[in-house]
Amino acid sequence: MGDSECEEGPFHPKAKRISGSKNDSITRTPINRSSLQFFVFCQGFLQLTQLMTSGYMKSSISTIEKRFGLPSQTSGLLASFHEVGNTMLIIFVSYFGSQLHRPRIIGCGAILVSLAGLVISLPHFVSGPYDYDYSMSGSLGNTSDICLPHRETPITEVCTDNQRESKVVLMLLFFGQTLLGIGGVPIQPFGISYIDDFSSASNSPLYIGFLFAATTLGPAIAFILGSVTLRFYVDIDKVSAMEIHITNKDPRWVGAWWLGFIFAASMVAIASVPYFFFPREMPKEVRICQRSIADMTKEEVKEELKNKPQDDITLFQFIKMFPLALLRNLKNPVFVVVILAMINLSAMIAGLSTFLAKFLEQQFYLTASVANMILGAVNIPGAMVGIILGGAIMKNCQLSLRQATMMCITSMGFCITFGVPLLFLGCPTQEVAGLDYSGSSGPWQLITDCNRKCNCSASFFNPVCGQDNVEYISPCFAGCTKVNINTKTNRVVNYTGCNCIIVNGAIGYAEPGNCGASCSHFLMPFVMFAAIAGFLASLSHTPSFVLILRNVRPEDKSFAIGIQFLLLRVLAWLPAPVIYGSAIDTTCLLWKIKCQSRTGCRYYNHTRFRRWFVGIQLFFETCCFLSFCILYFLLAQKEKEDRPEEDSRATSPASVKES
């Protein structure tokens, strides 16, 4: 009988025994092995769409910052806030998972994720149209951003009572993220434990590797989706194309970030449907059929006993056992050290996934669309290949626990090696008139003799590049007195009569937009080194999960995964984006001031930005590498302690008599 006809194991409660048989043989009925494989496929697709929803927030985080005036610390907290809802329930849901109908709970969680995506898109519909700083672009009657010497006082922005609207927007965003976290609680832990319970020991690593590959593919699609949606203007549903006078290359451009959430929410809703039709339990995958207990070795009997479902226990017994099971797993040194390694690895991934697109935008003067496309097409697929390869190596090479740990040590060591050059690949800070490069700059530093009579307002932001290759935050601060507009496109061609721009002793002109920098040759090496480092780091992902599953009791698998996800969320995914965001904010040179309040950053010190960003990444990678080194010595010590016990059993009188 082939593998496809293998039935339930001899200890399965549904197996029928033939009484009176000498070998206590078992009568079994054929099952369809493809059922579990179809569940693996559905689980992979659901995790893909779930991570596409949460990953899309990271792909559009810089756009949301710009749209609602958020500092990076706040946007980092927003990006990680779905971990709050996840953390509140992850342990208890995972602990009670073995007593619940796991597929149906996964389906209900997916529906909540879909609703969360719709809630996050609501701020676009409850807020007013986006106003890009009263720029001159296409507005013939607006002279707020050019120099008018006869202007008596600087033009000040009209501060309406929009505090209530800002609070509503933030409440919706944070509530949506919380709901997203709650809905995602059962999806991955229940899916992994369900597959591991009913798959063979040889297939489990490959299935888990497939799931994590799908998990990685979700954010990749999210960044590609962000690349597409951010090409459209944010208010494409509120204004006509003729009213949009800036392009996506303009630093004030805000893309249609909300479109992606609606699309992702729809995909999650579709992925949730099959889960309401899966059974509570599936037959165990086995490779050998029609075997009697007497024909099985002791190791095979022990393996079958491990897979035997436990008797149902009451809710009170579960609650009573909860602290004991928690303490039992936390006393396991191998479990704790693996978790420590994964915390550092996850913290690095959380920070990079949240702010790497923004880093590329600022460092290499890319649009949000192009930065997202690079991440979605190069960096994230590289990590996905690493996860798949890690699972395949575990399956085909039959690695022991020590060998799997050595594989993780080697991959993280090379990851650090390829990460160090990133400290030196980047663009210098562009020269902006009036900025203090040693720290944050204020509006008073932008005023010089050439623009003092212009009475410019620092609240207006319409960057221009002077003929002298110096950037100014607006034509007014460049002392420009005239503007030339293309009557066909109604867009600015250039500004002339700029008193602050002197070229060869004559007054020069300025063109709209950033000056940029001639460092595009660094972009490709940076992306390639970052992609290789991500690939190497992801090789240790699947082996880490297998190390956990193989070092806890069979009845604790679901609970151990729950503890793992809880610790990763509390100590990595929740604080890491805030840490990265806070570090990024310290590199800001000029803050946007709106109604006397500091909001988003206009200019960063590129060198300091790069050193902080890459430095934190290398710190987490080094801590992960050291954790795996400690784990290797723990496993080696454990093997030494177990070897005398095995030798004593082999030389015992009972074993000699049996032989």
C-alpha positions as CSV (number, residue, x, y, z in Angstrom):
1,M,0.0,0.0,0.0
2,G,1.4,3.4,-1.0
3,D,1.8,6.6,1.1
4,S,-1.4,8.0,-0.4
5,E,-3.3,5.1,1.2
6,C,-1.8,5.3,4.6
7,E,-4.4,5.5,7.4
8,E,-4.6,6.5,11.0
9,G,-1.9,5.4,13.4
10,P,-2.4,2.4,15.7
11,F,-3.1,4.7,18.6
12,H,-5.6,6.9,16.9
13,P,-8.9,6.8,18.8
14,K,-10.9,6.1,15.6
15,A,-8.8,3.0,14.7
16,K,-10.6,-0.3,15.2
17,R,-8.7,-3.2,16.8
18,I,-9.3,-6.8,15.8
19,S,-9.6,-8.7,19.1
20,G,-7.9,-12.0,19.5
21,S,-5.2,-11.2,17.0
22,K,-1.7,-12.4,18.1
23,N,0.0,-9.2,17.1
24,D,-3.0,-7.0,18.0
25,S,-3.2,-5.8,14.4
26,I,-5.5,-3.0,13.4
27,T,-8.2,-2.7,10.8
28,R,-8.1,0.8,9.1
29,T,-10.0,2.6,6.5
30,P,-8.2,4.5,3.7
31,I,-8.0,8.3,4.0
32,N,-7.3,11.2,1.7
33,R,-3.9,12.5,2.4
34,S,-4.5,15.5,0.2
35,S,-6.9,17.0,2.9
36,L,-4.0,18.1,5.1
37,Q,-2.1,19.4,2.0
38,F,-5.1,21.5,1.0
39,F,-5.3,22.9,4.6
40,V,-1.6,23.8,4.3
41,F,-2.4,25.6,1.0
42,C,-5.4,27.5,2.5
43,Q,-3.3,28.4,5.6
44,G,-0.5,29.7,3.4
45,F,-3.0,31.8,1.4
46,L,-4.6,33.2,4.5
47,Q,-1.3,34.0,6.2
48,L,-0.3,35.7,2.9
49,T,-3.4,37.9,2.8
50,Q,-3.2,38.6,6.6
51,L,0.4,39.7,6.4
52,M,-0.4,41.7,3.2
53,T,-3.0,43.7,5.3
54,S,-0.6,44.3,8.2
55,G,2.4,44.8,5.9
56,Y,0.6,47.4,3.8
57,M,0.6,49.7,6.8
58,K,4.4,49.6,6.7
59,S,4.5,50.2,3.0
60,S,2.5,53.4,3.4
61,I,3.8,54.5,6.8
62,S,5.8,57.4,5.3
63,T,2.8,58.5,3.3
64,I,0.5,58.4,6.4
65,E,3.2,60.4,8.2
66,K,3.1,63.1,5.6
67,R,-0.7,63.1,5.2
68,F,-1.5,63.5,8.9
69,G,1.7,65.2,10.2
70,L,3.1,62.4,12.4
71,P,6.7,62.2,13.7
72,S,8.4,58.8,13.1
73,Q,8.1,57.8,16.8
74,T,4.3,58.1,16.5
75,S,4.1,56.3,13.2
76,G,6.4,53.6,14.5
77,L,4.0,53.1,17.4
78,L,1.1,53.0,15.0
79,A,2.8,50.4,12.8
80,S,3.4,48.1,15.8
81,F,0.1,48.8,17.6
82,H,-1.6,45.7,16.2
83,E,0.7,43.8,18.5
84,V,-1.2,45.2,21.5
85,G,-4.4,43.4,20.5
86,N,-2.5,40.3,19.6
87,T,-0.6,40.3,22.9
88,M,-3.7,40.5,25.0
89,L,-5.0,37.2,23.8
90,I,-2.2,35.2,22.3
91,I,-1.3,33.0,25.3
92,F,-4.8,32.1,26.3
93,V,-6.0,31.4,22.8
94,S,-3.0,29.2,22.1
95,Y,-3.3,27.4,25.5
96,F,-7.0,26.6,24.9
97,G,-6.4,25.8,21.3
98,S,-6.2,22.0,21.7
99,Q,-9.8,22.1,23.1
100,L,-11.3,24.3,20.4
101,H,-12.3,23.8,16.8
102,R,-9.1,25.4,15.4
103,P,-10.1,25.8,11.8
104,R,-13.4,27.7,12.7
105,I,-11.5,30.0,15.2
106,I,-9.0,30.8,12.4
107,G,-11.9,31.7,10.1
108,C,-13.4,34.0,12.7
109,G,-10.1,35.7,13.2
110,A,-9.7,36.2,9.5
111,I,-13.1,38.0,9.4
112,L,-11.9,40.4,12.1
113,V,-8.7,41.1,10.1
114,S,-10.9,42.0,7.1
115,L,-13.0,44.4,9.2
116,A,-9.8,45.9,10.6
117,G,-8.5,46.7,7.1
118,L,-11.7,48.6,6.4
119,V,-11.5,50.5,9.7
120,I,-8.0,51.7,9.0
121,S,-9.1,53.1,5.6
122,L,-11.8,55.2,7.3
123,P,-9.6,58.2,8.2
124,H,-9.5,59.1,4.5
125,F,-13.2,59.4,4.3
126,V,-13.8,61.3,7.6
127,S,-11.0,63.9,7.0
128,G,-11.0,66.8,4.7
129,P,-9.1,67.1,1.4
130,Y,-5.3,67.1,1.6
131,D,-3.8,70.5,1.4
132,Y,-0.1,70.6,0.3
133,D,1.0,73.7,2.0
134,Y,-0.7,76.4,-0.1
135,S,1.9,76.0,-2.9
136,M,2.1,78.2,-5.9
137,S,1.8,75.2,-8.2
138,G,-1.1,76.0,-10.5
139,S,-2.7,78.5,-8.3
140,L,-2.4,81.8,-10.1
141,G,-4.0,83.9,-7.4
142,N,-1.8,82.6,-4.6
143,T,1.4,84.5,-4.0
144,S,2.2,83.2,-0.5
145,D,5.3,81.3,-1.5
146,I,7.2,84.0,-3.5
147,C,9.0,87.1,-2.2
148,L,6.9,90.2,-2.1
149,P,8.9,93.1,-0.5
150,H,5.8,95.2,0.0
151,R,4.3,92.5,2.3
152,E,4.1,94.0,5.8
153,T,4.0,90.8,7.8
154,P,4.6,87.1,7.1
155,I,1.5,85.2,6.0
156,T,0.4,82.9,8.7
157,E,-1.6,79.7,8.2
158,V,-5.2,79.8,9.3
159,C,-5.5,77.4,12.3
160,T,-9.0,76.0,12.4
161,D,-10.3,73.8,15.2
162,N,-9.1,70.6,13.6
163,Q,-7.9,69.1,16.8
164,R,-11.1,67.0,17.0
165,E,-10.6,65.7,13.5
166,S,-7.0,64.7,14.3
167,K,-8.1,62.8,17.3
168,V,-10.7,60.9,15.4
169,V,-8.2,60.0,12.7
170,L,-5.7,58.7,15.3
171,M,-8.4,56.8,17.2
172,L,-9.5,55.1,14.0
173,L,-6.0,54.2,13.0
174,F,-5.1,52.8,16.4
175,F,-8.4,51.0,16.8
176,G,-8.0,49.4,13.4
177,Q,-4.5,48.2,14.3
178,T,-5.8,46.8,17.6
179,L,-8.6,44.9,15.8
180,L,-6.1,43.7,13.3
181,G,-4.0,42.2,16.1
182,I,-6.9,40.6,17.8
183,G,-8.1,39.0,14.5
184,G,-4.6,37.7,13.8
185,V,-4.2,35.9,17.2
186,P,-5.4,32.4,16.2
187,I,-4.3,32.3,12.6
188,Q,-0.6,31.4,12.8
189,P,-0.4,29.5,16.1
190,F,-3.5,27.4,15.5
191,G,-2.4,26.8,11.9
192,I,1.1,25.7,12.8
193,S,0.0,23.4,15.7
194,Y,-2.9,21.9,13.6
195,I,-0.5,21.0,10.8
196,D,2.3,19.8,13.1
197,D,-0.3,17.6,15.0
198,F,-1.5,15.8,11.9
199,S,1.6,15.8,9.6
200,S,4.4,13.3,9.7
201,A,7.6,14.2,11.4
202,S,9.5,14.4,8.1
203,N,6.9,16.6,6.4
204,S,6.3,19.0,9.3
205,P,9.5,21.2,8.7
206,L,8.6,21.5,5.0
207,Y,5.0,22.5,5.7
208,I,6.1,25.0,8.3
209,G,8.7,26.4,5.9
210,F,6.0,26.8,3.3
211,L,3.8,28.7,5.7
212,F,6.6,31.1,6.7
213,A,7.4,31.6,3.0
214,A,3.8,32.6,2.4
215,T,4.1,34.8,5.5
216,T,7.0,36.6,3.9
217,L,5.3,36.8,0.5
218,G,2.4,38.7,2.0
219,P,4.5,41.8,2.9
220,A,6.2,41.5,-0.5
221,I,2.9,41.8,-2.2
222,A,1.9,44.5,0.2
223,F,4.9,46.7,-0.8
224,I,4.2,46.1,-4.5
225,L,0.6,47.0,-3.9
226,G,1.8,50.1,-2.1
227,S,4.0,50.9,-5.1
228,V,0.9,50.8,-7.3
229,T,-1.6,52.7,-5.1
230,L,0.8,55.5,-4.1
231,R,1.1,56.5,-7.7
232,F,-2.5,57.8,-7.5
233,Y,-3.2,61.0,-5.7
234,V,-4.6,60.6,-2.2
235,D,-7.9,62.5,-3.0
236,I,-8.4,60.9,-6.4
237,D,-12.0,60.2,-5.3
238,K,-12.6,63.8,-4.1
239,V,-11.0,66.0,-6.8
240,S,-10.7,65.9,-10.5
241,A,-7.4,65.3,-12.4
242,M,-7.4,68.9,-13.5
243,E,-7.2,70.1,-9.9
244,I,-4.0,68.1,-9.1
245,H,-1.1,70.4,-9.9
246,I,1.8,68.3,-8.5
247,T,3.3,65.0,-9.6
248,N,4.4,62.0,-7.6
249,K,8.0,63.2,-7.8
250,D,7.0,66.4,-5.8
251,P,8.2,66.1,-2.1
252,R,4.7,67.2,-1.1
253,W,2.9,64.4,-3.0
254,V,0.7,62.0,-0.9
255,G,-0.5,58.8,-2.6
256,A,-3.8,57.0,-2.2
257,W,-2.7,54.9,0.8
258,W,-6.3,53.9,1.7
259,L,-6.9,52.0,-1.5
260,G,-4.6,49.1,-0.5
261,F,-6.4,48.5,2.8
262,I,-9.7,48.0,1.0
263,F,-8.2,45.6,-1.5
264,A,-6.3,43.6,1.2
265,A,-9.4,43.4,3.4
266,S,-11.4,41.9,0.5
267,M,-8.7,39.2,-0.1
268,V,-8.7,38.2,3.6
269,A,-12.5,37.8,3.6
270,I,-12.2,35.4,0.6
271,A,-9.4,33.5,2.3
272,S,-11.5,32.9,5.4
273,V,-14.3,30.9,3.7
274,P,-12.7,27.4,3.6
275,Y,-12.0,27.3,7.3
276,F,-15.6,26.9,8.2
277,F,-15.7,23.5,6.4
278,F,-12.5,21.9,7.8
279,P,-12.9,19.2,10.4
280,R,-11.8,19.6,14.0
281,E,-9.3,16.8,13.6
282,M,-7.5,15.1,10.7
283,P,-6.0,11.6,10.4
284,K,-2.3,11.6,11.1
285,E,0.1,11.3,8.2
286,V,2.0,8.1,8.3
287,R,4.5,6.5,6.0
288,I,4.0,2.8,6.9
289,C,0.7,1.1,6.8
290,Q,-0.9,-2.1,8.2
291,R,1.7,-2.5,10.9
292,S,1.0,-4.2,14.3
293,I,2.2,-2.9,17.6
294,A,4.4,-6.0,18.0
295,D,6.2,-5.2,14.7
296,M,7.1,-1.6,15.8
297,T,10.3,-0.6,17.5
298,K,10.3,1.2,20.9
299,E,11.1,4.5,19.3
300,E,8.2,4.2,16.9
301,V,5.8,3.3,19.8
302,K,7.0,6.4,21.7
303,E,6.4,8.5,18.6
304,E,2.9,7.2,18.2
305,L,2.2,7.8,21.9
306,K,3.3,11.4,21.5
307,N,0.8,11.9,18.8
308,K,-2.0,10.3,20.7
309,P,-4.7,12.9,21.5
310,Q,-5.0,13.7,25.1
311,D,-8.2,13.2,27.0
312,D,-10.5,16.2,27.3
313,I,-10.1,18.2,30.6
314,T,-12.3,20.8,32.1
315,L,-11.9,24.5,31.9
316,F,-11.1,24.7,35.6
317,Q,-8.3,22.1,35.1
318,F,-7.0,24.2,32.2
319,I,-6.8,27.3,34.3
320,K,-5.2,25.4,37.2
321,M,-2.6,24.0,34.9
322,F,-1.9,27.3,33.1
323,P,0.8,28.7,35.5
324,L,2.5,25.3,35.7
325,A,2.7,24.9,31.9
326,L,4.0,28.5,31.6
327,L,6.7,27.9,34.3
328,R,7.6,24.6,32.8
329,N,8.3,26.1,29.4
330,L,10.2,29.1,30.8
331,K,12.4,26.8,32.8
332,N,13.5,25.1,29.6
333,P,16.9,26.8,28.9
334,V,16.9,25.7,25.2
335,F,13.4,27.2,24.7
336,V,14.4,30.4,26.4
337,V,17.6,30.9,24.4
338,V,15.9,30.2,21.1
339,I,13.3,32.7,22.0
340,L,16.0,35.3,22.9
341,A,17.6,34.7,19.5
342,M,14.3,35.1,17.7
343,I,13.5,38.3,19.7
344,N,16.6,40.0,18.3
345,L,16.0,38.7,14.8
346,S,12.3,39.8,14.9
347,A,13.2,43.2,16.3
348,M,15.6,43.8,13.4
349,I,12.9,42.6,10.9
350,A,10.2,44.8,12.5
351,G,12.3,47.9,12.3
352,L,13.5,47.3,8.7
353,S,10.0,46.4,7.4
354,T,8.6,49.6,9.0
355,F,11.2,52.2,8.0
356,L,13.4,50.7,5.2
357,A,11.1,52.2,2.5
358,K,11.4,55.6,4.2
359,F,15.1,55.2,4.5
360,L,15.4,54.6,0.8
361,E,13.2,57.6,0.1
362,Q,15.3,59.9,2.2
363,Q,18.7,58.5,1.5
364,F,18.5,58.1,-2.2
365,Y,15.8,60.7,-3.1
366,L,13.3,58.1,-4.3
367,T,9.6,58.4,-4.5
368,A,7.5,56.2,-2.1
369,S,6.3,54.2,-5.1
370,V,9.8,53.3,-6.3
371,A,11.1,52.5,-2.7
372,N,8.1,50.1,-2.2
373,M,8.7,48.4,-5.5
374,I,12.4,47.8,-4.6
375,L,11.4,46.2,-1.3
376,G,8.6,44.2,-2.7
377,A,10.5,42.9,-5.8
378,V,14.0,42.4,-4.3
379,N,14.5,42.5,-0.6
380,I,11.4,40.6,0.7
381,P,11.5,37.8,-2.0
382,G,15.2,37.2,-1.0
383,A,14.0,36.6,2.6
384,M,11.2,34.4,1.3
385,V,13.7,32.2,-0.5
386,G,15.8,32.0,2.6
387,I,12.9,30.7,4.7
388,I,12.0,28.1,2.1
389,L,15.6,27.0,1.8
390,G,15.9,26.7,5.6
391,G,12.9,24.4,5.7
392,A,14.2,22.3,2.8
393,I,17.6,21.9,4.4
394,M,16.0,20.8,7.6
395,K,13.9,18.2,5.8
396,N,16.4,16.8,3.3
397,C,19.5,16.9,5.4
398,Q,17.8,15.5,8.5
399,L,19.8,17.9,10.7
400,S,20.1,17.2,14.4
401,L,19.4,20.0,16.9
402,R,23.1,20.9,17.1
403,Q,23.5,20.9,13.4
404,A,20.5,23.1,13.0
405,T,22.0,25.5,15.6
406,M,25.3,25.6,13.7
407,M,23.4,26.4,10.5
408,C,21.8,29.4,12.3
409,I,25.2,30.5,13.7
410,T,26.8,30.4,10.2
411,S,23.9,32.2,8.5
412,M,23.8,35.0,11.1
413,G,27.6,35.4,11.0
414,F,27.6,36.0,7.2
415,C,24.5,38.2,7.7
416,I,26.5,40.6,9.9
417,T,29.4,40.5,7.4
418,F,27.2,41.7,4.6
419,G,25.5,44.2,6.8
420,V,28.6,46.2,7.8
421,P,29.1,47.8,4.3
422,L,25.6,49.3,4.5
423,L,27.1,51.9,7.0
424,F,29.1,53.4,4.1
425,L,26.7,53.2,1.2
426,G,24.5,56.3,1.1
427,C,24.1,59.9,0.0
428,P,25.4,62.9,1.8
429,T,23.0,65.4,3.2
430,Q,21.8,67.9,0.6
431,E,22.8,71.5,1.1
432,V,19.7,73.4,2.2
433,A,20.0,77.2,2.9
434,G,19.7,78.0,6.6
435,L,19.9,74.5,8.1
436,D,22.1,73.8,11.1
437,Y,23.6,70.4,10.4
438,S,24.8,69.9,14.0
439,G,21.2,69.7,15.3
440,S,17.6,70.8,14.7
441,S,17.1,74.1,12.9
442,G,14.5,76.8,13.6
443,P,12.6,79.2,11.4
444,W,14.9,82.1,12.5
445,Q,17.9,80.4,10.9
446,L,16.2,80.5,7.5
447,I,16.1,84.3,7.4
448,T,19.1,86.0,5.9
449,D,19.8,89.5,4.5
450,C,18.7,88.5,1.0
451,N,15.2,87.4,2.1
452,R,14.6,89.5,5.2
453,K,12.3,91.9,3.5
454,C,10.2,89.1,1.9
455,N,8.5,88.3,5.2
456,C,8.4,84.6,4.4
457,S,6.4,82.1,6.4
458,A,8.3,79.0,7.6
459,S,5.0,77.1,7.7
460,F,4.8,76.9,3.9
461,F,6.9,74.2,2.3
462,N,7.5,74.3,-1.5
463,P,11.2,73.3,-1.9
464,V,13.1,74.6,-4.9
465,C,16.5,74.0,-6.3
466,G,18.5,77.0,-7.0
467,Q,20.8,77.6,-10.0
468,D,23.7,77.4,-7.5
469,N,22.6,73.8,-6.6
470,V,21.5,74.9,-3.1
471,E,18.0,73.9,-1.9
472,Y,15.5,76.4,-0.4
473,I,12.4,75.4,1.5
474,S,10.3,77.8,-0.6
475,P,10.8,80.3,-3.4
476,C,10.2,83.0,-0.9
477,F,13.3,82.1,1.2
478,A,15.3,82.0,-2.1
479,G,14.2,85.6,-2.6
480,C,12.4,84.8,-5.9
481,T,10.0,87.6,-7.0
482,K,8.5,86.1,-10.2
483,V,7.1,82.8,-11.3
484,N,6.8,81.3,-14.8
485,I,3.9,78.9,-15.4
486,N,3.1,76.6,-18.3
487,T,-0.3,77.7,-19.4
488,K,-1.1,74.3,-20.9
489,T,-0.4,72.2,-17.8
490,N,-0.9,75.0,-15.3
491,R,2.3,73.9,-13.5
492,V,5.3,75.9,-12.5
493,V,8.3,76.0,-14.8
494,N,10.7,78.0,-12.7
495,Y,11.1,81.0,-10.4
496,T,13.1,84.0,-11.4
497,G,14.5,87.1,-9.8
498,C,15.9,85.1,-6.9
499,N,18.0,87.5,-4.8
500,C,19.5,84.8,-2.7
501,I,20.8,82.9,-5.7
502,I,23.9,84.6,-7.2
503,V,25.7,82.9,-10.1
504,N,28.6,84.6,-11.8
505,G,27.7,87.9,-10.1
506,A,24.1,87.8,-11.5
507,I,20.7,87.0,-9.9
508,G,19.8,83.4,-10.7
509,Y,16.6,81.3,-10.9
510,A,15.2,78.2,-9.1
511,E,13.3,75.2,-10.3
512,P,10.6,73.4,-8.3
513,G,11.5,70.3,-6.4
514,N,14.5,68.9,-4.5
515,C,18.1,69.3,-5.7
516,G,18.8,65.6,-5.0
517,A,22.3,64.3,-5.0
518,S,24.6,62.6,-7.5
519,C,24.9,59.3,-5.5
520,S,22.6,57.0,-7.5
521,H,25.5,54.6,-8.0
522,F,25.2,53.6,-4.3
523,L,21.6,52.5,-4.6
524,M,22.2,49.2,-6.3
525,P,25.0,48.0,-4.1
526,F,23.0,49.0,-1.0
527,V,19.9,47.1,-2.2
528,M,22.0,44.0,-3.1
529,F,23.9,43.9,0.2
530,A,20.7,44.4,2.2
531,A,19.0,41.6,0.2
532,I,21.8,39.2,0.7
533,A,21.9,40.0,4.5
534,G,18.1,39.5,4.7
535,F,18.4,36.1,2.8
536,L,21.1,34.9,5.2
537,A,19.2,36.0,8.3
538,S,16.0,34.3,7.1
539,L,17.8,30.9,6.8
540,S,17.6,30.6,10.6
541,H,13.9,31.2,10.8
542,T,12.4,27.8,10.2
543,P,15.1,25.9,12.1
544,S,14.4,28.1,15.1
545,F,10.7,27.1,15.1
546,V,11.7,23.4,14.7
547,L,14.1,23.8,17.7
548,I,11.1,25.0,19.8
549,L,8.7,22.3,18.6
550,R,11.3,19.5,19.3
551,N,12.2,20.7,22.8
552,V,8.8,21.0,24.4
553,R,6.3,18.4,25.5
554,P,3.9,17.3,22.7
555,E,0.9,18.6,24.7
556,D,2.7,22.0,25.1
557,K,3.3,22.6,21.4
558,S,0.4,25.0,20.9
559,F,1.0,26.7,24.2
560,A,4.8,27.0,23.6
561,I,4.1,28.6,20.2
562,G,1.7,31.0,22.0
563,I,4.4,31.9,24.6
564,Q,6.8,32.4,21.7
565,F,4.5,34.7,19.8
566,L,3.7,36.7,23.0
567,L,7.3,37.3,23.8
568,L,8.2,38.2,20.2
569,R,5.4,40.7,20.2
570,V,6.1,42.3,23.6
571,L,9.8,42.4,23.3
572,A,10.4,42.7,19.5
573,W,7.5,43.7,17.2
574,L,5.9,46.2,19.6
575,P,9.0,48.2,20.8
576,A,11.3,47.8,17.8
577,P,9.5,50.2,15.4
578,V,9.2,52.8,18.2
579,I,13.0,52.5,18.9
580,Y,13.8,52.9,15.2
581,G,11.3,55.8,14.9
582,S,12.8,57.6,17.9
583,A,16.3,57.2,16.5
584,I,15.2,58.6,13.2
585,D,13.6,61.6,14.8
586,T,16.9,62.5,16.5
587,T,18.4,63.0,13.0
588,C,15.8,65.5,11.9
589,L,17.3,68.9,10.8
590,L,14.0,70.8,10.2
591,W,10.6,70.1,11.6
592,K,7.3,71.0,10.1
593,I,5.5,73.5,12.3
594,K,1.7,73.5,12.1
595,C,-0.3,75.8,14.4
596,Q,2.7,76.2,16.7
597,S,3.0,72.4,17.0
598,R,5.9,70.2,15.7
599,T,4.6,67.5,13.3
600,G,6.5,65.7,10.5
601,C,10.2,66.2,9.6
602,R,11.1,68.1,6.4
603,Y,14.9,67.3,6.3
604,Y,17.1,64.7,7.8
605,N,20.9,64.5,8.4
606,H,21.5,61.6,6.0
607,T,24.8,60.4,7.5
608,R,23.4,60.4,11.0
609,F,20.2,58.7,9.8
610,R,22.2,56.0,8.0
611,R,24.5,55.3,11.0
612,W,21.6,55.0,13.5
613,F,19.4,52.9,11.2
614,V,22.1,50.4,10.1
615,G,23.7,50.5,13.5
616,I,20.6,49.3,15.3
617,Q,20.2,46.6,12.7
618,L,23.7,45.3,13.3
619,F,23.2,45.4,17.0
620,F,20.2,43.1,16.8
621,E,21.9,40.8,14.4
622,T,24.9,40.5,16.7
623,C,22.7,39.7,19.7
624,C,21.0,37.0,17.7
625,F,24.3,35.5,16.6
626,L,25.5,35.3,20.2
627,S,22.3,33.7,21.4
628,F,22.7,30.9,18.9
629,C,26.3,30.4,20.0
630,I,25.0,30.0,23.6
631,L,22.4,27.6,22.4
632,Y,25.0,25.4,20.7
633,F,26.9,25.0,23.9
634,L,23.7,24.3,25.8
635,L,22.8,21.5,23.4
636,A,26.4,20.1,23.5
637,Q,26.2,20.0,27.3
638,K,22.8,18.4,27.2
639,E,24.1,15.6,24.9
640,K,27.0,15.0,27.3
641,E,24.6,14.6,30.2
642,D,22.3,12.3,28.2
643,R,25.1,10.0,26.9
644,P,26.0,8.4,30.3
645,E,22.4,7.6,30.9
646,E,22.1,5.9,27.5
647,D,25.3,3.9,28.1
648,S,24.1,2.8,31.6
649,R,20.8,1.6,30.1
650,A,22.6,-0.3,27.4
651,T,24.8,-2.1,29.9
652,S,22.0,-2.8,32.5
653,P,21.1,-6.5,33.2
654,A,17.6,-6.1,31.7
655,S,19.0,-4.8,28.4
656,V,21.6,-7.6,28.3
657,K,19.0,-10.2,29.0
658,E,16.8,-8.8,26.1
659,S,19.7,-8.8,23.7
